[in-house]
């Protein structure tokens, strides 16, 4: 995943996430950070929706945003207002 165009506030948020997960020596996500049995379904207030497989979801209420990071499809940042997330872990 390319981080060149990731907003600075999110670069810091990823570093914070990695430190909290015991990976404080890295500043970028790797293939090991994604969840092979996870899907996130996102519904918006206009009833449109999106679904991502194997995502890493990072909530950032301080930005009023949620970041959905994927290994091969880049990142997506959504406003929390009017956005409903359902994270599903398959067994």
Residue pairs with C-beta under 8 A, 6 or more apart in sequence:
1 28
1 29
1 69
1 70
1 71
1 72
1 74
1 75
2 74
3 11
3 14
3 28
6 14
6 75
7 77
9 60
9 63
10 60
10 67
10 75
10 77
11 27
13 58
13 60
13 63
13 67
14 27
14 28
14 29
14 58
14 69
15 27
17 58
18 24
18 26
18 27
18 29
18 33
21 33
23 33
29 56
29 69
31 71
33 56
33 69
34 54
34 55
34 56
34 69
34 70
34 71
35 54
35 55
35 56
35 89
36 54
37 89
37 90
37 91
38 53
38 54
38 55
38 87
38 88
38 89
38 90
39 51
39 52
39 53
39 54
39 55
39 87
39 88
39 90
40 51
40 52
40 55
40 57
40 68
40 85
40 86
40 87
40 88
41 49
41 50
41 51
41 85
41 86
41 88
42 49
42 50
42 51
42 52
42 68
42 78
42 83
42 84
42 85
42 86
43 49
43 83
43 84
43 86
44 82
44 83
44 84
45 82
45 83
50 76
52 68
52 70
52 73
52 76
53 70
54 70
54 71
55 68
55 69
55 70
56 68
56 69
56 70
57 66
57 67
57 68
57 69
57 85
57 87
58 66
58 67
58 69
59 66
59 80
60 66
60 67
61 80
64 79
64 80
64 81
65 77
65 78
65 79
65 80
66 77
66 78
66 80
66 83
66 85
67 75
67 76
67 77
67 78
68 75
68 76
68 77
68 78
69 75
69 76
70 76
